[in-house]
Amino acid sequence: MGKGLERRKFLIYSSAALGTSIFLKSCGSNNNTSEDDKIKVGILHSLSGTMAISETTVVEAEKLAIEEINAAGGILGKQIEAIVEDGASDWPTFAEKANKLIDQDQVVTVFGCWTSASRKSVLPVFESKNHMLWYPVQYEGQECSKNIFYTGAAPNQQIEPAVDWLLENKGKEFFLVGSDYVFPRTANTIIKEQLKAKGGTTIGEDYLPLGNTEVTPIITKIKQALPNGGVIFNSLNGDSNVAFFKQLKGAGLTSKKYPVMSVSIAEEEVRQIGKEFLVGHYAAWNYFQTIETEANKKWVESFQAKYGADRVTNDPMEAAYIMVYLWKQAVEKAGTVDDLEAVRIAAIGQTFEAPEGLVKMNVNHHISKTVRIGQVRDDGLFNIVWSTKEPIVPIPWNQFVPATKGFVCDWSDPNKGGKFKTVNN
């Protein structure tokens, strides 16, 4: 009887796993459509591990865009079939899954990654196979790949304006807190150079391994370095933020004396951490749910209709949503989905009336974006306290860092490419 029971359990679990696989593969597609009438795309984000707090919602946004496109007739007469893989907050797994999506599943593009560590892990895969990744999250710059389209902010579209605003409005003494990997370390290198150039001071700097929640030593250092208060610039990612903001409040470091500017905390993270721990603190993004545009109103309504009226939208979700549409437009302009070089060329110059406002894909594979700073309200959303008057052109190679000053990127000209120095420099 024991063996029979175990066999029944095995069959049930196998059936459930098969059902899940079929569900994921058929995301947004018409089950009556033949394989020849489908366009396979990959979705590669962390659905488990420390980064799932942020990346799960990005997947939802990408699925929503695919569903909308399919409902409107698809692309070039074909339906999109999304194949979803879990990077599991583990960088070698991201590379493994990227290989699978390209070689085994034969997708024509991949929408994926969040952390720069995951992007750096898959970058050699996409470059060696001359394939295409669309990346939706703000990052540290210092990269400009032919094989990646970046729809999140470059540093001059998020980090640098945030520092300028803080210097003008909140103080000149900064304590830098980040997760211990490429994005926070590079971002803080930029911030330190910017502070030197503009009269600010880096009072302290400390890091936590990604996912680590032992934040008490960092908070102790902040209190010692800034006994009378000061600016905290936060580039922690994942679950570390939960512990950080809860213990910050518990230690009496309020937003009035110790304003925190975050570049990886948005509406979804506020919802999951608890708004009571974040009210009064700040974040720099290009999109907030509270933006008053018709495109945003429509998008928020569509997202909440699908996923729940209590759900929130945020910047990485919006960047993920619009990148699916930018890819669609590039494919339609190229008139092909399989010729990736033609699609790459067609992507440059694409514009889209996004929830955040008009965006445009530049020759450096980054998009022009309006910069905004928000303060967490009592309801967990953001009050926009500052914004640029128009979209800012992206600069991937940082102009504060001596090693990259004067370098630019132009993929519309094969003689220029990913990194070259301008004549004036």
Order of alpha helices (4+ residues) and beta strands (2+ residues): alpha-beta-alpha-beta-alpha-beta-alpha-beta-beta-alpha-beta-alpha-beta-alpha-beta-alpha-beta-alpha-beta-alpha-alpha-alpha-beta-beta-beta-beta-beta-beta-beta
